[in-house]
Amino acid sequence: MPEYIPGTHNGFSTAALVFGIVSVLTLISLRLPLSMTTGALAILFACLSHGKNEKSATSATIGLISGSIGVASNTIFAIVITFLFLFNAEFRTNVFEPYVREFEHQYQQMLENYYGDEGNEEFNNYYGSSAIDNSNTKIFY
C-alpha cells in the first residue's frame, strides 16, 4: 500500500491541475492563445509544486501532462498553419484574403466617415484600386 506523504498536495499542485484541465478544454474549443497560456501555467505550477519532496502529488502530475498536451498541440497547430499559409496558395486565397477584404472594406468606411467622399479617392491613391487584386504584387510566391 502506498505511503501517504504529508505536504505533497499543496496549492501549486491544485493550480497545476486546474490550469491543465482548462488548457485541454480551451484546446477543444479552439481558444488557442488561452490554451497555450494556461498550459504553460500548468507546467510552471506543476514544477513549483515539487518543493523539497521527491514525489509529486497526483494532481500536479495530471496538471503537468494535460498542460504539456495543450502546449504541444498548440505548437503543432501553429507550425501547420504557418506552413499552409506559406506554401499553399489555395489556403491563402480561401482563408486569408476574406479577412484582408473585410479590413479593406472597414478601412474604406472609416475614411468615408472621416473625409466624406474624398475617403474613397484617398484609399485608391494610397493602395491602388484594390489592395488584394494588384497583379504586380506577389506575396510568398
Secondary structure, DSSP 8 states (H G I E B T S, - for coil): -----TT-S-HHHHHHHHHHHHHHHHHHTT-HHHHHHHHHHHHHHHHHT-TT-SS--HHHHHHHHHHHHHHHHHHHHHHHHHHHHHH-HHHIIIIIHHHHHHHHHHHHHHHHHHHTTHHHHHHHHHH-S-SS--TT--S--
